[in-house]
Amino acid sequence: MGPLTRAVEQYLKGDTSRFHTPGHKGRCGSAPFDWGELWRWDVTECAGLDSLFEADGPIRETERAYSRLYGTDDSLISAGGSTLCIQAMLALALNPGDSLLAVRGVHRSAVNAMALLDLHPQWILPSLGEETVLAGSVFPEEVEAALASNPRLKAVYLTSPTYFGAVSDIAALSRICQSFGVPLLVDNAQGAHLTFLPQNLHPMALGADLCCDSLHKTLPVLTGGAMLHVGNKVYASRAREKMALFGSTSPSYPVMLSIDAALDYLEDGFGEDGAKVTQQVEYMASIAGEQGCLLPEFPLRDPWRLTLSASPLGLDGAGLAAHLRGHGIEPELVSEEFCVLMASPCNTERDFLRVEQALGSLPRGTARSPKTAALTLPRQKVSLREAVFAPSHLVSLEQAVGKIAGAMVSPCPPGIALVVPGEEIDEDTASLLKSYGIFSIHVLH
Ligand SMILES: Cc1ncc(COP(=O)(O)O)c(C=O)c1O
């Protein structure tokens, strides 16, 4: 049992009359189904139960256990997902007005945080795949060239793994960042499990200075549970202060307890079970390949994720998803062409069997040609912050040409922002947006 679970259990044993938040007092919340003990365990930061942003008790002990597990200088709990960790990570490494090199396969939480903090991203594209356009890994040589040509860049920010499972060469990127004296910040929201693989692909093991993990995405943790990992002592002393800058003062105890409770399994048995997941996903991929599906290749990839397209069999993403759903499977992502399946040790044999049966019985039709739009980066005309906080209105793409975007447009795929606030919408950008089925956009007045 983890330290936080022990502390709350102790509190519950005391049969205390709760004259503190939350208002349900551990007993009278209504739920649409049986939530069991959940109400009782939904406590708050009262005596003996620590306080997330001043942690020095059981929450701190849980964090230290995670820090040991991931081999970090420090690890801090977030009950507000990776979104909170990304805000803190950028605030820790950069000052308002700073420029950074950012890879365009970026989640909206990072773009929003950059706007809040008045940061100025210089964008580069990740690799885009050969047969289809999907956010792939980052080219280290492009990062090196960008840093060499702009000494004002104060950090490098990237997403790895991408939504489609491409993992970047963090060790190479870390060496480059070190040689330029800038920190490497990694959005590892999709990769908390990477540390449990036989070949440890976790950014903290490979030299990143800071990274976030959405524990809830790939580990047995409740939605919202995440971790900010610190891999460089320089950032350790102010990390909690930056988390507090953006986080709620009422972090969910069920979320934090689920992080604490996962420890035993993560420390013992999760890696072995994870190896079976890798095998199962490889097996699913081999069946999909034999059936003629398209499986994008990445030099390094997340082995628990299956990105597949049945276009060669004539099925679009919705058609593939309908077929999977017909076998009782719900994918993580359904796009025009692709479905993404995410597996974990909590999937059962039956789950995998269903995928095997679904992939083994795919209908066949006339092949569809994959989408191959060429991506270009629009020109930034106004700072992100200025554009995000300026009044904007929705117009058709035809009306938008020559205007400045007021909102981000980031379809997935490609999982790359086609437009971020402050960029000019020129004819090329407008036709790119159209090719992704986007016909209107917010522009500044
Ligand atoms: C790459 C990436 N970064 C950040 C986030 C935000 O994470 P969270 O939902 O844990 O706040 C997500 C969520 O999907 C993501 O995919």
The ligand as an ORCA input file, in Angstrom:
! r2SCAN-3c Opt
* xyz 0 1
  C       0.719     14.870    -26.672
  C      -0.207     15.343    -25.595
  N       0.212     16.313    -24.757
  C      -0.569     16.764    -23.761
  C      -1.834     16.263    -23.571
  C      -2.664     16.781    -22.436
  O      -2.669     15.812    -21.436
  P      -3.767     15.736    -20.296
  O      -5.045     15.337    -20.951
  O      -3.227     14.704    -19.358
  O      -3.858     17.074    -19.662
  C      -2.313     15.255    -24.430
  C      -3.672     14.720    -24.283
  O      -4.209     14.070    -25.142
  C      -1.469     14.783    -25.463
  O      -1.869     13.824    -26.316
*
